[in-house]
Amino acid sequence: MSESKELAAAASSRDPAVGLRAVRALRDLADRLEDLQVGNARGLGWSWQDIAVCLGVSRQAVHKKYARREFGKDGG
């Protein structure tokens, strides 16, 4: 079974310690994937508004979270 499938299964464990650790690991994975995809989008010239719509957040929220990071040639 893949690691992500194992984490998903563990997240529904009846043991809270197992479930909570899995939830944390899934949250960390989601954060890394979001960072990767925001970088991809910025590198392709997407606006902060375009990214925000896909993430279901405000333009201000996504800009505040990622504006200081350098993505692509335009620096974010």
All heavy atoms as a GROMACS GRO file, in nm:
protein
  578
    1MET      N    1   0.085  -0.118   0.000
    1MET     CA    2   0.000   0.000   0.000
    1MET      C    3   0.090   0.124   0.000
    1MET      O    4   0.191   0.128   0.068
    1MET     CB    5  -0.090  -0.003   0.125
    1MET     CG    6  -0.197   0.103   0.122
    1MET     SD    7  -0.305   0.113   0.267
    1MET     CE    8  -0.360  -0.052   0.295
    2SER      N    9   0.052   0.226  -0.074
    2SER     CA   10   0.133   0.347  -0.080
    2SER      C   11   0.125   0.423   0.052
    2SER      O   12   0.032   0.405   0.131
    2SER     CB   13   0.085   0.437  -0.194
    2SER     OG   14  -0.037   0.498  -0.160
    3GLU      N   15   0.223   0.508   0.073
    3GLU     CA   16   0.228   0.586   0.198
    3GLU      C   17   0.104   0.671   0.215
    3GLU      O   18   0.048   0.680   0.325
    3GLU     CB   19   0.353   0.674   0.202
    3GLU     CG   20   0.366   0.751   0.330
    3GLU     CD   21   0.491   0.839   0.334
    3GLU    OE1   22   0.571   0.834   0.241
    3GLU    OE2   23   0.504   0.913   0.432
    4SER      N   24   0.057   0.735   0.108
    4SER     CA   25  -0.062   0.820   0.120
    4SER      C   26  -0.186   0.737   0.153
    4SER      O   27  -0.270   0.781   0.231
    4SER     CB   28  -0.083   0.902  -0.007
    4SER     OG   29  -0.098   0.819  -0.119
    5LYS      N   30  -0.196   0.618   0.097
    5LYS     CA   31  -0.311   0.531   0.131
    5LYS      C   32  -0.302   0.486   0.275
    5LYS      O   33  -0.403   0.477   0.345
    5LYS     CB   34  -0.317   0.411   0.036
    5LYS     CG   35  -0.364   0.446  -0.103
    5LYS     CD   36  -0.375   0.323  -0.189
    5LYS     CE   37  -0.420   0.359  -0.329
    5LYS     NZ   38  -0.429   0.242  -0.416
    6GLU      N   39  -0.182   0.456   0.322
    6GLU     CA   40  -0.163   0.416   0.461
    6GLU      C   41  -0.201   0.531   0.554
    6GLU      O   42  -0.265   0.510   0.657
    6GLU     CB   43  -0.019   0.373   0.486
    6GLU     CG   44   0.017   0.241   0.422
    6GLU     CD   45   0.163   0.204   0.440
    6GLU    OE1   46   0.232   0.266   0.524
    6GLU    OE2   47   0.208   0.114   0.368
    7LEU      N   48  -0.160   0.652   0.519
    7LEU     CA   49  -0.194   0.769   0.601
    7LEU      C   50  -0.345   0.791   0.604
    7LEU      O   51  -0.402   0.821   0.709
    7LEU     CB   52  -0.124   0.894   0.550
    7LEU     CG   53   0.024   0.906   0.581
    7LEU    CD1   54   0.084   1.027   0.510
    7LEU    CD2   55   0.046   0.917   0.731
    8ALA      N   56  -0.409   0.778   0.489
    8ALA     CA   57  -0.554   0.796   0.483
    8ALA      C   58  -0.624   0.692   0.569
    8ALA      O   59  -0.719   0.725   0.642
    8ALA     CB   60  -0.601   0.789   0.338
    9ALA      N   61  -0.577   0.570   0.564
    9ALA     CA   62  -0.637   0.464   0.646
    9ALA      C   63  -0.612   0.492   0.795
    9ALA      O   64  -0.701   0.478   0.878
    9ALA     CB   65  -0.580   0.328   0.607
   10ALA      N   66  -0.490   0.535   0.828
   10ALA     CA   67  -0.456   0.563   0.967
   10ALA      C   68  -0.537   0.681   1.022
   10ALA      O   69  -0.571   0.685   1.140
   10ALA     CB   70  -0.307   0.590   0.981
   11ALA      N   71  -0.570   0.777   0.936
   11ALA     CA   72  -0.645   0.895   0.979
   11ALA      C   73  -0.783   0.858   1.031
   11ALA      O   74  -0.841   0.932   1.111
   11ALA     CB   75  -0.655   0.996   0.865
   12SER      N   76  -0.836   0.745   0.988
   12SER     CA   77  -0.967   0.702   1.036
   12SER      C   78  -0.959   0.597   1.146
   12SER      O   79  -1.060   0.536   1.182
   12SER     CB   80  -1.051   0.651   0.919
   12SER     OG   81  -0.991   0.537   0.862
   13SER      N   82  -0.840   0.579   1.201
   13SER     CA   83  -0.820   0.481   1.308
   13SER      C   84  -0.906   0.514   1.430
   13SER      O   85  -0.930   0.630   1.461
   13SER     CB   86  -0.672   0.481   1.349
   13SER     OG   87  -0.653   0.401   1.463
   14ARG      N   88  -0.946   0.411   1.500
   14ARG     CA   89  -1.020   0.431   1.625
   14ARG      C   90  -0.926   0.474   1.737
   14ARG      O   91  -0.971   0.523   1.840
   14ARG     CB   92  -1.094   0.303   1.663
   14ARG     CG   93  -1.206   0.272   1.563
   14ARG     CD   94  -1.292   0.155   1.603
   14ARG     NE   95  -1.351   0.165   1.735
   14ARG     CZ   96  -1.462   0.235   1.764
   14ARG    NH1   97  -1.523   0.303   1.670
   14ARG    NH2   98  -1.510   0.235   1.887
   15ASP      N   99  -0.796   0.458   1.717
   15ASP     CA  100  -0.696   0.502   1.815
   15ASP      C  101  -0.664   0.649   1.786
   15ASP      O  102  -0.605   0.680   1.682
   15ASP     CB  103  -0.570   0.416   1.802
   15ASP     CG  104  -0.460   0.454   1.900
   15ASP    OD1  105  -0.465   0.564   1.958
   15ASP    OD2  106  -0.367   0.372   1.916
   16PRO      N  107  -0.701   0.740   1.875
   16PRO     CA  108  -0.678   0.882   1.849
   16PRO      C  109  -0.530   0.917   1.826
   16PRO      O  110  -0.501   1.005   1.745
   16PRO     CB  111  -0.731   0.952   1.974
   16PRO     CG  112  -0.827   0.856   2.033
   16PRO     CD  113  -0.774   0.720   2.001
   17ALA      N  114  -0.440   0.850   1.892
   17ALA     CA  115  -0.298   0.880   1.873
   17ALA      C  116  -0.255   0.849   1.730
   17ALA      O  117  -0.185   0.927   1.666
   17ALA     CB  118  -0.212   0.801   1.973
   18VAL      N  119  -0.299   0.738   1.678
   18VAL     CA  120  -0.268   0.699   1.540
   18VAL      C  121  -0.336   0.795   1.443
   18VAL      O  122  -0.275   0.848   1.350
   18VAL     CB  123  -0.312   0.554   1.512
   18VAL    CG1  124  -0.300   0.520   1.364
   18VAL    CG2  125  -0.230   0.457   1.597
   19GLY      N  126  -0.463   0.822   1.466
   19GLY     CA  127  -0.539   0.909   1.378
   19GLY      C  128  -0.485   1.050   1.374
   19GLY      O  129  -0.472   1.110   1.267
   20LEU      N  130  -0.454   1.106   1.489
   20LEU     CA  131  -0.404   1.243   1.494
   20LEU      C  132  -0.267   1.257   1.430
   20LEU      O  133  -0.239   1.356   1.361
   20LEU     CB  134  -0.402   1.294   1.638
   20LEU     CG  135  -0.542   1.317   1.698
   20LEU    CD1  136  -0.531   1.341   1.848
   20LEU    CD2  137  -0.613   1.431   1.628
   21ARG      N  138  -0.179   1.158   1.449
   21ARG     CA  139  -0.048   1.162   1.382
   21ARG      C  140  -0.066   1.157   1.230
   21ARG      O  141   0.002   1.227   1.155
   21ARG     CB  142   0.041   1.049   1.430
   21ARG     CG  143   0.105   1.075   1.566
   21ARG     CD  144   0.216   0.975   1.595
   21ARG     NE  145   0.167   0.838   1.601
   21ARG     CZ  146   0.122   0.777   1.711
   21ARG    NH1  147   0.120   0.843   1.826
   21ARG    NH2  148   0.082   0.653   1.706
   22ALA      N  149  -0.160   1.076   1.185
   22ALA     CA  150  -0.186   1.066   1.042
   22ALA      C  151  -0.243   1.196   0.987
   22ALA      O  152  -0.204   1.241   0.878
   22ALA     CB  153  -0.281   0.949   1.013
   23VAL      N  154  -0.333   1.258   1.060
   23VAL     CA  155  -0.389   1.386   1.017
   23VAL      C  156  -0.278   1.490   1.003
   23VAL      O  157  -0.272   1.565   0.906
   23VAL     CB  158  -0.499   1.434   1.115
   23VAL    CG1  159  -0.535   1.579   1.090
   23VAL    CG2  160  -0.622   1.345   1.104
   24ARG      N  161  -0.188   1.493   1.099
   24ARG     CA  162  -0.076   1.587   1.093
   24ARG      C  163   0.011   1.561   0.970
   24ARG      O  164   0.051   1.654   0.898
   24ARG     CB  165   0.008   1.577   1.221
   24ARG     CG  166   0.135   1.658   1.221
   24ARG     CD  167   0.105   1.807   1.205
   24ARG     NE  168   0.221   1.885   1.180
   24ARG     CZ  169   0.285   1.957   1.271
   24ARG    NH1  170   0.244   1.959   1.394
   24ARG    NH2  171   0.391   2.025   1.238
   25ALA      N  172   0.041   1.435   0.944
   25ALA     CA  173   0.123   1.400   0.828
   25ALA      C  174   0.053   1.437   0.698
   25ALA      O  175   0.117   1.488   0.605
   25ALA     CB  176   0.158   1.251   0.830
   26LEU      N  177  -0.078   1.416   0.690
   26LEU     CA  178  -0.153   1.454   0.571
   26LEU      C  179  -0.156   1.605   0.553
   26LEU      O  180  -0.145   1.656   0.441
   26LEU     CB  181  -0.295   1.398   0.578
   26LEU     CG  182  -0.307   1.247   0.558
   26LEU    CD1  183  -0.445   1.198   0.601
   26LEU    CD2  184  -0.277   1.208   0.415
   27ARG      N  185  -0.167   1.679   0.663
   27ARG     CA  186  -0.165   1.825   0.656
   27ARG      C  187  -0.030   1.873   0.605
   27ARG      O  188  -0.024   1.964   0.521
   27ARG     CB  189  -0.194   1.883   0.795
   27ARG     CG  190  -0.209   2.034   0.794
   27ARG     CD  191  -0.242   2.089   0.932
   27ARG     NE  192  -0.372   2.041   0.975
   27ARG     CZ  193  -0.395   1.983   1.093
   27ARG    NH1  194  -0.299   1.967   1.180
   27ARG    NH2  195  -0.516   1.944   1.124
   28ASP      N  196   0.078   1.815   0.655
   28ASP     CA  197   0.212   1.852   0.608
   28ASP      C  198   0.227   1.823   0.458
   28ASP      O  199   0.284   1.904   0.385
   28ASP     CB  200   0.320   1.778   0.687
   28ASP     CG  201   0.331   1.823   0.832
   28ASP    OD1  202   0.276   1.931   0.866
   28ASP    OD2  203   0.393   1.749   0.910
   29LEU      N  204   0.177   1.709   0.414
   29LEU     CA  205   0.183   1.673   0.273
   29LEU      C  206   0.103   1.772   0.189
   29LEU      O  207   0.151   1.820   0.085
   29LEU     CB  208   0.131   1.530   0.251
   29LEU     CG  209   0.120   1.484   0.106
   29LEU    CD1  210   0.256   1.488   0.036
   29LEU    CD2  211   0.059   1.344   0.100
   30ALA      N  212  -0.016   1.805   0.233
   30ALA     CA  213  -0.099   1.902   0.160
   30ALA      C  214  -0.030   2.037   0.150
   30ALA      O  215  -0.034   2.102   0.045
   30ALA     CB  216  -0.236   1.915   0.227
   31ASP      N  217   0.035   2.081   0.258
   31ASP     CA  218   0.107   2.208   0.256
   31ASP      C  219   0.220   2.206   0.153
   31ASP      O  220   0.240   2.303   0.080
   31ASP     CB  221   0.163   2.242   0.394
   31ASP     CG  222   0.057   2.283   0.493
   31ASP    OD1  223  -0.057   2.316   0.452
   31ASP    OD2  224   0.088   2.281   0.615
   32ARG      N  225   0.295   2.096   0.148
   32ARG     CA  226   0.404   2.085   0.051
   32ARG      C  227   0.352   2.084  -0.092
   32ARG      O  228   0.409   2.148  -0.181
   32ARG     CB  229   0.489   1.961   0.079
   32ARG     CG  230   0.571   1.970   0.207
   32ARG     CD  231   0.675   1.859   0.217
   32ARG     NE  232   0.623   1.726   0.199
   32ARG     CZ  233   0.578   1.646   0.295
   32ARG    NH1  234   0.578   1.688   0.420
   32ARG    NH2  235   0.536   1.525   0.268
   33LEU      N  236   0.242   2.014  -0.114
   33LEU     CA  237   0.183   2.009  -0.248
   33LEU      C  238   0.128   2.144  -0.289
   33LEU      O  239   0.143   2.186  -0.405
   33LEU     CB  240   0.074   1.902  -0.254
   33LEU     CG  241   0.123   1.758  -0.242
   33LEU    CD1  242   0.004   1.663  -0.226
   33LEU    CD2  243   0.208   1.720  -0.360
   34GLU      N  244   0.065   2.216  -0.195
   34GLU     CA  245   0.015   2.350  -0.226
   34GLU      C  246   0.129   2.442  -0.264
   34GLU      O  247   0.122   2.516  -0.362
   34GLU     CB  248  -0.062   2.407  -0.107
   34GLU     CG  249  -0.118   2.545  -0.133
   34GLU     CD  250  -0.196   2.598  -0.015
   34GLU    OE1  251  -0.296   2.534   0.024
   34GLU    OE2  252  -0.158   2.704   0.038
   35ASP      N  253   0.236   2.438  -0.188
   35ASP     CA  254   0.353   2.521  -0.216
   35ASP      C  255   0.407   2.491  -0.357
   35ASP      O  256   0.437   2.583  -0.434
   35ASP     CB  257   0.460   2.495  -0.110
   35ASP     CG  258   0.579   2.587  -0.124
   35ASP    OD1  259   0.562   2.708  -0.104
   35ASP    OD2  260   0.689   2.537  -0.156
   36LEU      N  261   0.417   2.364  -0.389
   36LEU     CA  262   0.465   2.324  -0.521
   36LEU      C  263   0.375   2.379  -0.631
   36LEU      O  264   0.422   2.436  -0.730
   36LEU     CB  265   0.471   2.170  -0.530
   36LEU     CG  266   0.499   2.112  -0.667
   36LEU    CD1  267   0.644   2.140  -0.708
   36LEU    CD2  268   0.471   1.963  -0.668
   37GLN      N  269   0.243   2.364  -0.616
   37GLN     CA  270   0.151   2.405  -0.721
   37GLN      C  271   0.137   2.556  -0.731
   37GLN      O  272   0.119   2.609  -0.841
   37GLN     CB  273   0.015   2.338  -0.702
   37GLN     CG  274   0.019   2.188  -0.723
   37GLN     CD  275   0.076   2.149  -0.858
   37GLN    OE1  276   0.063   2.220  -0.958
   37GLN    NE2  277   0.143   2.035  -0.864
   38VAL      N  278   0.149   2.628  -0.620
   38VAL     CA  279   0.151   2.774  -0.627
   38VAL      C  280   0.275   2.818  -0.705
   38VAL      O  281   0.268   2.906  -0.791
   38VAL     CB  282   0.146   2.839  -0.487
   38VAL    CG1  283   0.175   2.989  -0.494
   38VAL    CG2  284   0.009   2.816  -0.423
   39GLY      N  285   0.387   2.755  -0.678
   39GLY     CA  286   0.509   2.786  -0.753
   39GLY      C  287   0.493   2.758  -0.901
   39GLY      O  288   0.535   2.837  -0.986
   40ASN      N  289   0.430   2.644  -0.934
   40ASN     CA  290   0.405   2.611  -1.075
   40ASN      C  291   0.317   2.717  -1.140
   40ASN      O  292   0.344   2.762  -1.251
   40ASN     CB  293   0.338   2.474  -1.087
   40ASN     CG  294   0.432   2.360  -1.058
   40ASN    OD1  295   0.553   2.375  -1.057
   40ASN    ND2  296   0.374   2.244  -1.031
   41ALA      N  297   0.212   2.756  -1.071
   41ALA     CA  298   0.119   2.854  -1.125
   41ALA      C  299   0.186   2.989  -1.146
   41ALA      O  300   0.172   3.052  -1.251
   41ALA     CB  301  -0.003   2.869  -1.033
   42ARG      N  302   0.262   3.033  -1.048
   42ARG     CA  303   0.331   3.162  -1.061
   42ARG      C  304   0.433   3.157  -1.174
   42ARG      O  305   0.448   3.252  -1.249
   42ARG     CB  306   0.397   3.202  -0.929
   42ARG     CG  307   0.300   3.238  -0.818
   42ARG     CD  308   0.212   3.356  -0.852
   42ARG     NE  309   0.295   3.477  -0.855
   42ARG     CZ  310   0.254   3.593  -0.902
   42ARG    NH1  311   0.133   3.607  -0.950
   42ARG    NH2  312   0.335   3.698  -0.902
   43GLY      N  313   0.502   3.045  -1.186
   43GLY     CA  314   0.599   3.029  -1.293
   43GLY      C  315   0.535   3.035  -1.431
   43GLY      O  316   0.600   3.072  -1.528
   44LEU      N  317   0.407   2.999  -1.438
   44LEU     CA  318   0.334   3.004  -1.564
   44LEU      C  319   0.261   3.137  -1.583
   44LEU      O  320   0.186   3.154  -1.679
   44LEU     CB  321   0.233   2.889  -1.572
   44LEU     CG  322   0.296   2.750  -1.584
   44LEU    CD1  323   0.190   2.642  -1.568
   44LEU    CD2  324   0.366   2.736  -1.718
   45GLY      N  325   0.282   3.229  -1.490
   45GLY     CA  326   0.224   3.362  -1.504
   45GLY      C  327   0.086   3.380  -1.445
   45GLY      O  328   0.019   3.480  -1.471
   46TRP      N  329   0.040   3.286  -1.366
   46TRP     CA  330  -0.091   3.300  -1.304
   46TRP      C  331  -0.091   3.417  -1.207
   46TRP      O  332   0.007   3.442  -1.137
   46TRP     CB  333  -0.127   3.175  -1.227
   46TRP     CG  334  -0.173   3.058  -1.308
   46TRP    CD1  335  -0.127   3.019  -1.430
   46TRP    CD2  336  -0.272   2.964  -1.271
   46TRP    NE1  337  -0.190   2.906  -1.471
   46TRP    CE2  338  -0.281   2.869  -1.374
   46TRP    CE3  339  -0.352   2.948  -1.160
   46TRP    CZ2  340  -0.368   2.762  -1.370
   46TRP    CZ3  341  -0.439   2.842  -1.154
   46TRP    CH2  342  -0.448   2.750  -1.259
   47SER      N  343  -0.203   3.484  -1.197
   47SER     CA  344  -0.218   3.593  -1.100
   47SER      C  345  -0.250   3.533  -0.962
   47SER      O  346  -0.293   3.417  -0.951
   47SER     CB  347  -0.332   3.686  -1.142
   47SER     OG  348  -0.458   3.620  -1.126
   48TRP      N  349  -0.233   3.616  -0.860
   48TRP     CA  350  -0.270   3.573  -0.726
   48TRP      C  351  -0.419   3.543  -0.720
   48TRP      O  352  -0.464   3.452  -0.651
   48TRP     CB  353  -0.232   3.678  -0.623
   48TRP     CG  354  -0.084   3.694  -0.607
   48TRP    CD1  355  -0.009   3.804  -0.637
   48TRP    CD2  356   0.009   3.596  -0.559
   48TRP    NE1  357   0.124   3.780  -0.611
   48TRP    CE2  358   0.138   3.653  -0.563
   48TRP    CE3  359  -0.003   3.465  -0.514
   48TRP    CZ2  360   0.252   3.585  -0.522
   48TRP    CZ3  361   0.111   3.397  -0.473
   48TRP    CH2  362   0.237   3.456  -0.478
   49GLN      N  363  -0.500   3.618  -0.794
   49GLN     CA  364  -0.644   3.596  -0.796
   49GLN      C  365  -0.677   3.459  -0.856
   49GLN      O  366  -0.762   3.388  -0.804
   49GLN     CB  367  -0.715   3.706  -0.875
   49GLN     CG  368  -0.867   3.691  -0.881
   49GLN     CD  369  -0.932   3.699  -0.745
   49GLN    OE1  370  -0.891   3.778  -0.660
   49GLN    NE2  371  -1.033   3.617  -0.722
   50ASP      N  372  -0.610   3.423  -0.966
   50ASP     CA  373  -0.634   3.292  -1.029
   50ASP      C  374  -0.604   3.179  -0.931
   50ASP      O  375  -0.679   3.081  -0.921
   50ASP     CB  376  -0.547   3.274  -1.153
   50ASP     CG  377  -0.581   3.369  -1.266
   50ASP    OD1  378  -0.695   3.418  -1.272
   50ASP    OD2  379  -0.491   3.396  -1.349
   51ILE      N  380  -0.492   3.192  -0.860
   51ILE     CA  381  -0.453   3.090  -0.763
   51ILE      C  382  -0.553   3.084  -0.649
   51ILE      O  383  -0.596   2.976  -0.606
   51ILE     CB  384  -0.310   3.118  -0.711
   51ILE    CG1  385  -0.209   3.106  -0.826
   51ILE    CG2  386  -0.275   3.023  -0.596
   51ILE    CD1  387  -0.072   3.162  -0.794
   52ALA      N  388  -0.593   3.201  -0.599
   52ALA     CA  389  -0.688   3.208  -0.487
   52ALA      C  390  -0.820   3.139  -0.520
   52ALA      O  391  -0.876   3.067  -0.437
   52ALA     CB  392  -0.711   3.353  -0.448
   53VAL      N  393  -0.868   3.160  -0.642
   53VAL     CA  394  -0.994   3.097  -0.683
   53VAL      C  395  -0.982   2.945  -0.676
   53VAL      O  396  -1.070   2.877  -0.624
   53VAL     CB  397  -1.035   3.144  -0.825
   53VAL    CG1  398  -1.146   3.058  -0.882
   53VAL    CG2  399  -1.075   3.290  -0.823
   54CYS      N  400  -0.872   2.891  -0.726
   54CYS     CA  401  -0.853   2.746  -0.723
   54CYS      C  402  -0.841   2.691  -0.581
   54CYS      O  403  -0.885   2.579  -0.553
   54CYS     CB  404  -0.729   2.708  -0.803
   54CYS     SG  405  -0.750   2.726  -0.981
   55LEU      N  406  -0.781   2.770  -0.492
   55LEU     CA  407  -0.764   2.726  -0.353
   55LEU      C  408  -0.885   2.756  -0.265
   55LEU      O  409  -0.891   2.710  -0.150
   55LEU     CB  410  -0.638   2.791  -0.292
   55LEU     CG  411  -0.505   2.746  -0.351
   55LEU    CD1  412  -0.392   2.826  -0.289
   55LEU    CD2  413  -0.484   2.597  -0.329
   56GLY      N  414  -0.978   2.835  -0.316
   56GLY     CA  415  -1.096   2.868  -0.238
   56GLY      C  416  -1.068   2.965  -0.124
   56GLY      O  417  -1.130   2.957  -0.018
   57VAL      N  418  -0.971   3.054  -0.145
   57VAL     CA  419  -0.936   3.155  -0.046
   57VAL      C  420  -0.935   3.291  -0.114
   57VAL      O  421  -0.948   3.302  -0.235
   57VAL     CB  422  -0.799   3.127   0.020
   57VAL    CG1  423  -0.799   2.992   0.092
   57VAL    CG2  424  -0.687   3.130  -0.083
   58SER      N  425  -0.914   3.397  -0.034
   58SER     CA  426  -0.907   3.530  -0.093
   58SER      C  427  -0.771   3.553  -0.158
   58SER      O  428  -0.672   3.488  -0.123
   58SER     CB  429  -0.930   3.637   0.014
   58SER     OG  430  -0.821   3.643   0.103
   59ARG      N  431  -0.769   3.646  -0.252
   59ARG     CA  432  -0.643   3.684  -0.316
   59ARG      C  433  -0.545   3.733  -0.209
   59ARG      O  434  -0.426   3.702  -0.212
   59ARG     CB  435  -0.667   3.793  -0.420
   59ARG     CG  436  -0.538   3.838  -0.490
   59ARG     CD  437  -0.553   3.970  -0.562
   59ARG     NE  438  -0.593   4.079  -0.476
   59ARG     CZ  439  -0.509   4.146  -0.395
   59ARG    NH1  440  -0.382   4.115  -0.388
   59ARG    NH2  441  -0.554   4.245  -0.320
   60GLN      N  442  -0.595   3.808  -0.113
   60GLN     CA  443  -0.510   3.862  -0.008
   60GLN      C  444  -0.447   3.751   0.075
   60GLN      O  445  -0.330   3.759   0.112
   60GLN     CB  446  -0.589   3.957   0.083
   60GLN     CG  447  -0.636   4.083   0.015
   60GLN     CD  448  -0.770   4.067  -0.059
   60GLN    OE1  449  -0.823   3.958  -0.074
   60GLN    NE2  450  -0.822   4.179  -0.107
   61ALA      N  451  -0.524   3.648   0.104
   61ALA     CA  452  -0.472   3.537   0.186
   61ALA      C  453  -0.359   3.464   0.114
   61ALA      O  454  -0.255   3.436   0.174
   61ALA     CB  455  -0.584   3.440   0.220
   62VAL      N  456  -0.379   3.433  -0.013
   62VAL     CA  457  -0.275   3.360  -0.086
   62VAL      C  458  -0.153   3.449  -0.109
   62VAL      O  459  -0.039   3.403  -0.100
   62VAL     CB  460  -0.330   3.297  -0.216
   62VAL    CG1  461  -0.350   3.398  -0.326
   62VAL    CG2  462  -0.242   3.186  -0.265
   63HIS      N  463  -0.176   3.576  -0.135
   63HIS     CA  464  -0.064   3.668  -0.155
   63HIS      C  465   0.018   3.682  -0.026
   63HIS      O  466   0.140   3.676  -0.028
   63HIS     CB  467  -0.115   3.805  -0.201
   63HIS     CG  468  -0.006   3.899  -0.234
   63HIS    ND1  469   0.040   3.993  -0.145
   63HIS    CD2  470   0.068   3.915  -0.347
   63HIS    CE1  471   0.138   4.062  -0.202
   63HIS    NE2  472   0.157   4.016  -0.323
   64LYS      N  473  -0.050   3.696   0.085
   64LYS     CA  474   0.019   3.709   0.214
   64LYS      C  475   0.103   3.585   0.245
   64LYS      O  476   0.215   3.596   0.294
   64LYS     CB  477  -0.083   3.732   0.326
   64LYS     CG  478  -0.021   3.749   0.462
   64LYS     CD  479  -0.127   3.776   0.567
   64LYS     CE  480  -0.065   3.792   0.703
   64LYS     NZ  481  -0.167   3.817   0.807
   65LYS      N  482   0.049   3.468   0.212
   65LYS     CA  483   0.119   3.343   0.242
   65LYS      C  484   0.240   3.320   0.153
   65LYS      O  485   0.342   3.267   0.198
   65LYS     CB  486   0.021   3.226   0.229
   65LYS     CG  487   0.079   3.093   0.271
   65LYS     CD  488  -0.028   2.986   0.272
   65LYS     CE  489   0.028   2.852   0.316
   65LYS     NZ  490  -0.077   2.748   0.321
   66TYR      N  491   0.231   3.361   0.025
   66TYR     CA  492   0.334   3.323  -0.071
   66TYR      C  493   0.414   3.436  -0.134
   66TYR      O  494   0.513   3.410  -0.201
   66TYR     CB  495   0.271   3.240  -0.185
   66TYR     CG  496   0.223   3.106  -0.138
   66TYR    CD1  497   0.088   3.082  -0.117
   66TYR    CD2  498   0.312   3.003  -0.113
   66TYR    CE1  499   0.044   2.958  -0.073
   66TYR    CE2  500   0.269   2.880  -0.070
   66TYR     CZ  501   0.135   2.858  -0.050
   66TYR     OH  502   0.093   2.736  -0.007
   67ALA      N  503   0.375   3.560  -0.117
   67ALA     CA  504   0.438   3.670  -0.191
   67ALA      C  505   0.587   3.683  -0.166
   67ALA      O  506   0.662   3.723  -0.254
   67ALA     CB  507   0.368   3.802  -0.160
   68ARG      N  508   0.633   3.648  -0.050
   68ARG     CA  509   0.776   3.663  -0.018
   68ARG      C  510   0.862   3.553  -0.077
   68ARG      O  511   0.984   3.564  -0.080
   68ARG     CB  512   0.796   3.666   0.133
   68ARG     CG  513   0.746   3.795   0.193
   68ARG     CD  514   0.786   3.802   0.335
   68ARG     NE  515   0.793   3.942   0.373
   68ARG     CZ  516   0.815   3.983   0.495
   68ARG    NH1  517   0.831   3.895   0.591
   68ARG    NH2  518   0.819   4.110   0.521
   69ARG      N  519   0.799   3.446  -0.122
   69ARG     CA  520   0.874   3.337  -0.182
   69ARG      C  521   0.903   3.369  -0.327
   69ARG      O  522   0.824   3.434  -0.394
   69ARG     CB  523   0.795   3.207  -0.172
   69ARG     CG  524   0.767   3.172  -0.027
   69ARG     CD  525   0.694   3.044  -0.018
   69ARG     NE  526   0.646   3.029   0.119
   69ARG     CZ  527   0.585   2.923   0.162
   69ARG    NH1  528   0.562   2.822   0.082
   69ARG    NH2  529   0.546   2.915   0.287
   70GLU      N  530   1.016   3.323  -0.374
   70GLU     CA  531   1.051   3.349  -0.513
   70GLU      C  532   1.008   3.231  -0.599
   70GLU      O  533   1.051   3.119  -0.577
   70GLU     CB  534   1.201   3.373  -0.526
   70GLU     CG  535   1.245   3.503  -0.462
   70GLU     CD  536   1.385   3.540  -0.499
   70GLU    OE1  537   1.434   3.494  -0.602
   70GLU    OE2  538   1.444   3.617  -0.423
   71PHE      N  539   0.922   3.261  -0.695
   71PHE     CA  540   0.875   3.162  -0.789
   71PHE      C  541   0.908   3.209  -0.929
   71PHE      O  542   0.878   3.322  -0.966
   71PHE     CB  543   0.724   3.144  -0.780
   71PHE     CG  544   0.673   3.095  -0.647
   71PHE    CD1  545   0.588   3.173  -0.571
   71PHE    CD2  546   0.712   2.972  -0.598
   71PHE    CE1  547   0.539   3.127  -0.450
   71PHE    CE2  548   0.664   2.925  -0.476
   71PHE     CZ  549   0.578   3.003  -0.403
   72GLY      N  550   0.968   3.124  -1.006
   72GLY     CA  551   0.997   3.160  -1.145
   72GLY      C  552   1.090   3.279  -1.157
   72GLY      O  553   1.162   3.314  -1.066
   73LYS      N  554   1.087   3.343  -1.271
   73LYS     CA  555   1.177   3.455  -1.300
   73LYS      C  556   1.129   3.586  -1.243
   73LYS      O  557   1.208   3.677  -1.220
   73LYS     CB  558   1.193   3.469  -1.452
   73LYS     CG  559   1.257   3.349  -1.516
   73LYS     CD  560   1.261   3.365  -1.666
   73LYS     CE  561   1.312   3.238  -1.730
   73LYS     NZ  562   1.300   3.242  -1.875
   74ASP      N  563   0.996   3.598  -1.219
   74ASP     CA  564   0.943   3.727  -1.177
   74ASP      C  565   0.952   3.750  -1.026
   74ASP      O  566   0.910   3.855  -0.978
   74ASP     CB  567   0.798   3.743  -1.222
   74ASP     CG  568   0.703   3.647  -1.152
   74ASP    OD1  569   0.748   3.559  -1.077
   74ASP    OD2  570   0.582   3.660  -1.177
   75GLY      N  571   1.004   3.652  -0.951
   75GLY     CA  572   1.023   3.668  -0.807
   75GLY      C  573   0.895   3.660  -0.727
   75GLY      O  574   0.890   3.698  -0.613
   76GLY      N  575   0.789   3.608  -0.785
   76GLY     CA  576   0.670   3.583  -0.710
   76GLY      C  577   0.556   3.659  -0.756
   76GLY      O  578   0.457   3.686  -0.708
   0.00000   0.00000   0.00000
